[in-house]
């Protein structure tokens, strides 16, 4: 191998952060296992220890073994004069997701309180493959093949280009002590099933095409290409999203027929962007459910607080904080169009049930000009005082509202 793992690690940090990587402060998540111990040792070799901190979460789920994990990590930190931050949470749920959330919250809190620049975790190439295979089995779109990013904001995974074999060789060569978590060999967890049953088959087959190391290099390159394509596609769909949608403090609106003309991929990405803008969590399952409802032209209320109303060929998306509540006065609507002068004997107000326009019902007129039901609830009208007789109304409320 032309370069040592340490040299490649340093180049990876340079690639992720830039030439100032050696000046930054890093908070490492260290469990005491082989991968995180390797991560810690590599950081010690390339970054001054005064710029490092270590977080260890002892979930206390494995009795004395959990305590021994913590003792090892704490001992290394004391020997190297590295700041150690430990947590012993009272765990109610032991699912992978709940434990991961506990660690994530603690890492973010320590990072903020102690002004670290980055959080670094020890995921490697095999972990990446496990993650993508899990997504494929559970169900994912093409961009689920991107996997984890080496840099995602202030979160770093600098070992992603390295294989489990390379990490094992490094740990053995440098005689690093580490702990073995025997729960990693239990088939109780889905990830372990992928690791213990499926990946060995793929690695065995890879021997026909250059071997395991070459196989993981190709996989890493594939995931990187998918990530680049995702970035380009997100820029494209964001442009389409900005052109087709209209966002107000009350809803996001898009024309149904224009939405239908989008490709299936763009429809899914469009819904993903809407959910993101409305601060609604959504995965592939939720997005497909929402898409099914829209194409069937059915209203819905429930997915993470998302409400969808379809009326007069328009789709209205509302989040938890975007419900229509009719006020007593008009100025909170912040209309971008000038309102008419109010003659004596007239008033500006919202449309009401039973209002009339000229010789007929206002509701009938609004249907004729295709004003959606949701907009009718906030429709400004000019009417005679103490009367149901309307003489003027806003014909396109959404485009008249100031954008949110």
N, C-alpha and C positions, 0 to 999 in steps of 0.2 A: 504494500500500500504506500503510495508516494507521500502521503501526509499523515501525521499522527492524529489521533482522535482529538487531542487538545488543540492542534492547529485548525482542524476543521471546525471545532466548536467555536473557536475565536472568530473564524471567518463567517460562521453562521450568525453570531451576534452582530458582527459588522454589517452583514447583509440586512438583518432585521432592524437595526437601530441607526447605523451610520458610524462615522469615525469617532463620535463622542461616546461610544458604548462603554469605554473604560472609565468614564467619569460619572456614570449613572449609579443609582442605588437600587439594589435588587433584593426582593423578599422572596425566599424560596420555600415552596411547600415540600417538606421532607417527612416521609412516613417512616423511614428507616429501612425500607426495602432496597433491593439492588439498584433499581433505576434512579431513585431519588438520591441515594448515596453517591452514585456516579455523577449526577447533576451537581451535587454540593461540591464534590472534589474538583470537578472541572472549573466551577466558578472560583474556587479558592486559588486555582492555578492562574487564572487570567484577570481576576478583579481583586483589588485590595480588600481584606476582610472587614475593614472599617466601613465599607460600602455594602456589606451583606447583612441580611437578617434571615432567620429561619423560623418558620411556623410549623408546629407539630400538633395535630389533633389526636388526642387519646380518647377514642370512643368507648373504651372500657368494655368492649364486647368479647374480648378473648382472654379475660382474666389476667394472669401473670404475664402472658405473652404480650399483651398490650402495654403493660408497664415496662417490660424489657425493651420494647421498641422505643418508648419515650426516653428511657434511661440512656440508650445508645446515642440517640440524636443529641440529647442534652450534653452528654459527655464529649462528643466531637466538637460541639459549639464552644464549650468551656475551654477545651484544649486549644482551639484556634482563635479564641477571643471574639466569637461571633455572637451577636444578640440573638437570644432564644425567646420565642413567644409560644407558650403552651396553652392548650385549652382542653379541659375535661368536661365535655357537655353531658347533660342528662339526656340520653337518647331514648326517645319513645318509639320511633320507627327506625328499623335497621335496613330499609331499602337503599339501594345504591344511590338513588336520586336524593333522598332525604339526607344521607350522610354527606353527599357531595355539596348540597346546599349549605349545610352547617360549616363545612370547610371554606366554601366560597365567601360566605358572609364574614367569617373571621379574618380571612386573608385581606379582604377589602377594608375592613375596619382597621387592622394593624397598618396596612399600607397608608391609609389616610392619616392616622394619628401620628405616624413616625416619618411621614414625608418620603416614602420610597417611590422611585420612579416606575418600577416594573415589578410584576409578580411573575415568577418563573416556576413552571411545573415540569415533571420528568417524563412526559409522554414520548414514546419513540415510534419507529415505523410500524412495528407490529400492533401497537395500540391503535394507530391510525387505521390499519387494515381492519382490525376488530370493529372499530366504530362504524366504518362504512358498510361492512358486511351485516352488522346489526341493523342498520338503516334499511338495507336492501331487503332483508327478511321481514322487517316490520312494515315496510312500505315507504318509499321515498321518491322524490322527483330526481331529474338528472343532476340538479345542483346539490343534492344530498351526497353525491359522489365526491364533492370537494373535500369532505372530511374536516378535521381540525386545522386551524390556521397556525402557522409558526408564530405569527404576531397578530393579535386581535386587540387593538387598542393598547392598553398597558399590560395585557396578558401575553407572556412569552412561553413558547414550547420549543426551546432550542435543541432538544434531542430528536425532533421528528425525522430528520434525515438519517438517523443512525438506527441500525438494526439491533434486535435483542442480543444477537451473537456478538456484535462489536462491543456492546456495553458489558456483556459477561466477560469478554476477553480483557477489557480495560480494568474491570474490578479485580479480576484474578491477577493480572500483571502487577497492579499496584497494591495487591494484598489488602484490599479494603474490607472492613467488617460490615456486614449488613444482616438484616433480619429477614426471615422467611415467613410470610403470612400464609398459613396452610389453608385458609379459606379460599385462596386463589385456585385451589385444586378441587374445590367442591363444584359439582355440576348443578347445584341449586341455583346458581346465577347464570343468566342468559349469556353474559359476556364470557364466562368461563367455558361454557359449552362451545362457543365459537372458537375460543383459544385452544381448547384441548382436543376438539373433534374435527373442526373444519379446516383450520389453518395448517395443521400438519399435513393434510392431504394436498393442499395447494403448494406447500413448500416442497413436498416430495415430487409433485409433477413439474415444478420449476427446474429440477435437475436436468430435464431434457433441453432446457433453453437457457443455459448459462449459469444455473445454480441459484441458491437462495438470495445471496447478496445482490446479484443482478436483478432478480425478481423484485426485490424491495426498492431498488433504484428506479426501475420502470414504474412501479406503483406510485412512488413519490412524485415522479415526473408527471404521471397521468393526473394525480390529484391537483398538482400545481396548475396544469393546463385547464382543468375544469374550473379552478378558482379564477383564472384570468378570463375565461369565457363568461363566467357568472358576473364578474365586474362589468364587462362590456354590455351584457344583456340587461343588467340592472340600470345602467345609464340610458339604454334605449327605452326600456319600459317606463322609466321615470319621465322621459320626455313625452311619451305617449300619455302617461298618467296626467301630466300637467296640462296637456292639450285637451283631453277628453273629460276631465273631472272638474268640478267646481266646488270648492270648499268654503263653507260658511261656519259661523259659530254654532249652527244648529244641525248641519248635516253635510255630507259629501254626496254630490249628485253626479250621475253619468247617464247618458242616453243608452237605453237598453239595446237598440239595434246596433249602435256603434260598438258596444261591448261584445255583442254576439259575433261581430266580424273579426275580433281578435283571435289569434291562434290559441290553441289550448294552453300552451306554455305561458303566453302573455296574459291569458285570463287568470291563471293561477298566480302569476307574479303580481298582477293588478290587485287581486284580492289581498295578497300578502302585504302590499304597500298600504292599502286602505286600513287593514288591521293594525299595521305598525303606526300609522298616523293617528288612529283612534286609541292607541295604547291597549290593544287587545291581543293577547297571546294566541297564536294560531300555528298549528303544525299541518302536515300534509292531510291528515284525516279531517281536520276542521275546515281547511280550505276546500277540499273536494265536496264536503257537505254543503258549504255555502254556495259553491258553484252549481251544484245540483238544484238547489232551491231557486237560484236566480234564473237558470235556464228553463225551469218549470214555471217561472213567473209566480212563485209563491212567496208571500211575506213570511218573515221569520223573526223570532226574538228569543235569544237564549245563549248562543255560542259566545261565551266569555263576556256577555253583556252587549253583544252586537245586535242591533235591530235593523232589519232591511224592510223597506216598504217600496212596492212597485206600483206606480200609478201614471196613467197618461203617457206610457212609453218611457218613463224615467225611473231610475233606480236611486233610492235614497238610503245612505248608510249612516247610522247613528251609533255612537258609543255611549257609555254610561253617563258621561258628562255633556252629551249633546242632545238631550231630550228637549222637545219643543214644549215650552211653558209659556202660555200666552200672558203677557203682562198687561198692565192697565194703560200704559202710555207707549207711544210709538218710538221715541228717540233711542231706546236701547237696541233697536234693530240696526242702527247705523247704515241707513240707505245711502248708496252712492248717487242716486238720482235726486233731482230737486223735487220736493213735495209742492203741490199746488198751494196757492194762497187760499186761506180759508175765509170765505165770505161770511158776513153776519148771518146767523141762523143755521150755520153748518159746522161740522166737527170732523176731525180726523180720528179714526178709530180702527179697530180690527173688524173684519167681517164677522157677522153673526148669523146663526141659523134663522131663517125666515126673511133675511134681507132680500130686497127687490132691486132690480136694475131696469130702468125704463119701465116697460109694460109687463115684464116677466120676472121670474125668480132669478136672483143673482147666481144661485147654484147652477142653474141651467146654462147661464151665460158663461160661467167659469168652465164648465165641461165642454162647451163649444170651442172655447179658445185653448182647451187642453191644459188647464192649470191643475197640477197634481193635488191630490187630497191633502198631503202633508203641508203644502204651501198655503192652502186655503185657511189653515188654522192661524197663520201669522200674516194674513193678507191685509195691508193697509188700504182703507177705503175712505172716500170723502162722502159723508152722508148728511142729510138734514138732521138737525138736533131733535132728539126724542122721537126719531122716526126710523123706519126700516128702509127708507128710500135712499139708495146709493146712486151717486152721479159720476163717480170716478173710482178706479182701482188700479193697482200695480199689476201689469200684465205678465211680467217675468220677474218674480220675486227673487229667485236664486241669483240671477245675474245682477240684480239691483242691490243685493246685500254686499257689504264689504267682506272681502275674503278674510278667513281666519288665519 
